[in-house]
Amino acid sequence: TGANGVCQNSSRITRATNKWGQGTTMSGPNDRSDDPLKRQRESDLPTTPLDAFHDATLTGGPTASPEPREALAGRFEVLAEIGRGGMGVVYRARDRETGAIVALKVLRPEIASDAAVIERFKSELLLARKITHKNVCRTFDLHRFGETVVIAMEYVEGHTLRKILGSPGGVALRRGVEWAGQICSALAEAHAQGVVHRDLKPENILIDLQANIKVMDFGI
């Protein structure tokens, strides 16, 4: 299980790659479609750094949505809404202090007002910040602006692994082996820091536009 389990699966995929050769896909040995990342860039699929919110956006999401523009105006410039779900709304925003583009997870009021939940978020955020790895989506900080609570995260433009696995042609085996290795590397670093993901699934794995893995949502 965990990183070791993923690595073992990766080894089995490697053997299959040697048998079937380049171009074979994880959806079947007869599928020789182009790399899905090329199709992904040419498609009109929405991009979002958080798939749990992405899925809710496609289905309409919760009716009430926190409006952070005024509350965050002193620190962040909200550029666009990129997803929503049961915990709140995610925005693409510019940090006025650094000029960096970030993803802001704005918690719903009933969550932001729960002191026990916020303390848990703080503890898990401190753990997540210990993980510094190129294949881990970074969590920056938790901010409170009056009654509005937001979590600032690295903004990654791309698609979730779930979305790509569901695309026509699936994923080329060679690419799948590469991604499995990157996931193993990210989890190994997390485990070295004493952090267990607890919710590893395709929805929590991003593929950026350079075809690199970003593992996200370490309990946050």
Secondary structure, 3 states (H helix, E strand, C coil): CHHHHHHHHHHHHHHHHHHHCCCCECCECCCCCCCHHHHHHHCCCCCCCCHHHHHHHHCCCCCCCCCCHHHHCCCEEEEEEEEEECCEEEEEEEECCCCCEEEEEEECHHHHCCHHHHHHHHHHHHHHCCCCCCCECCEEEEEEECCEEEEEEECCCEEEHHHHHCCCCCCEHHHHHHHHHHHHHHHHHHHHCCCCCCCCCHHHEEEECCCCEEECCCCC
